[in-house]
Amino acid sequence: MSAFYGQVDGALVCYQKSALLIEKDARHEHVLNQGYIRQWIGEIARCKGAVLGWLSVFFRAAHLKWEHVSPPRAGEGKATFPGD
């Protein structure tokens, strides 16, 4: 939680706004950035004590976004799956 400086709710609002912008962006980094925002929202959900199943959704979504565009990143993301 230290990465958010105790501002978990504020970080979530910023990530939600970023997610909307990223989803509309068609540049070549688009898929990579979609993976990052999913990972970051998963990290926020973890800090807020989200149910394990919901955490897995975000981390797996990040992994799936990265698996074809950045296999090394996808491998790192898989390591963050809660409960695996």
Secondary structure per residue as TSV (DSSP state, phi and psi in degrees):
chain	resnum	aa	ss	phi	psi
A	1	M	-	360.0	-17.7
A	2	S	G	-61.8	-27.2
A	3	A	G	-63.8	-21.2
A	4	F	G	-100.7	2.0
A	5	Y	T	53.7	35.9
A	6	G	T	75.2	4.6
A	7	Q	-	-104.4	56.1
A	8	V	H	-61.7	-46.4
A	9	D	H	-65.5	-40.2
A	10	G	H	-64.2	-40.0
A	11	A	H	-64.1	-39.5
A	12	L	H	-63.2	-41.1
A	13	V	H	-61.1	-45.1
A	14	C	H	-63.0	-41.8
A	15	Y	H	-65.5	-37.6
A	16	Q	H	-63.4	-43.6
A	17	K	H	-64.1	-42.1
A	18	S	H	-63.2	-41.1
A	19	A	H	-60.1	-42.2
A	20	L	H	-62.3	-42.3
A	21	L	H	-67.2	-42.1
A	22	I	H	-64.4	-39.2
A	23	E	H	-65.5	-25.6
A	24	K	H	-89.9	-11.7
A	25	D	-	-83.5	129.3
A	26	A	-	-108.9	16.0
A	27	R	S	-69.5	170.7
A	28	H	T	-66.2	-20.9
A	29	E	T	-87.0	4.7
A	30	H	H	-49.7	-54.0
A	31	V	H	-67.0	-40.6
A	32	L	H	-60.1	-45.7
A	33	N	H	-66.3	-34.6
A	34	Q	H	-61.3	-38.3
A	35	G	H	-64.7	-44.0
A	36	Y	H	-60.3	-45.6
A	37	I	H	-64.6	-34.3
A	38	R	H	-66.6	-40.0
A	39	Q	H	-64.0	-45.4
A	40	W	H	-63.9	-40.4
A	41	I	H	-67.0	-35.7
A	42	G	H	-61.8	-39.8
A	43	E	H	-65.3	-40.5
A	44	I	H	-63.7	-44.5
A	45	A	H	-59.9	-39.6
A	46	R	H	-61.4	-43.4
A	47	C	H	-63.3	-32.9
A	48	K	T	-85.4	1.2
A	49	G	T	76.8	35.8
A	50	A	-	-62.4	156.3
A	51	V	-	-62.3	139.8
A	52	L	H	-51.2	-42.2
A	53	G	H	-60.1	-40.0
A	54	W	H	-68.7	-36.3
A	55	L	H	-61.3	-44.9
A	56	S	H	-59.9	-35.6
A	57	V	H	-58.7	-47.8
A	58	F	H	-68.6	-44.5
A	59	F	H	-68.9	-38.1
A	60	R	H	-68.0	-36.9
A	61	A	H	-63.1	-39.7
A	62	A	H	-63.1	-46.9
A	63	H	H	-57.1	-45.7
A	64	L	H	-65.6	-35.0
A	65	K	H	-65.5	-37.5
A	66	W	H	-86.4	-20.4
A	67	E	H	-58.8	-31.0
A	68	H	H	-98.7	-28.1
A	69	V	H	-93.8	-23.1
A	70	S	-	-154.3	77.8
A	71	P	H	-52.6	-39.3
A	72	P	H	-61.2	-41.4
A	73	R	H	-64.8	-40.1
A	74	A	H	-60.6	-39.8
A	75	G	H	-64.4	-39.6
A	76	E	H	-67.2	-41.2
A	77	G	H	-63.4	-37.3
A	78	K	H	-61.0	-31.8
A	79	A	T	-66.5	-16.8
A	80	T	T	-93.1	0.1
A	81	F	-	-60.5	121.3
A	82	P	T	-69.1	140.0
A	83	G	T	82.2	-3.1
A	84	D	-	-90.8	360.0
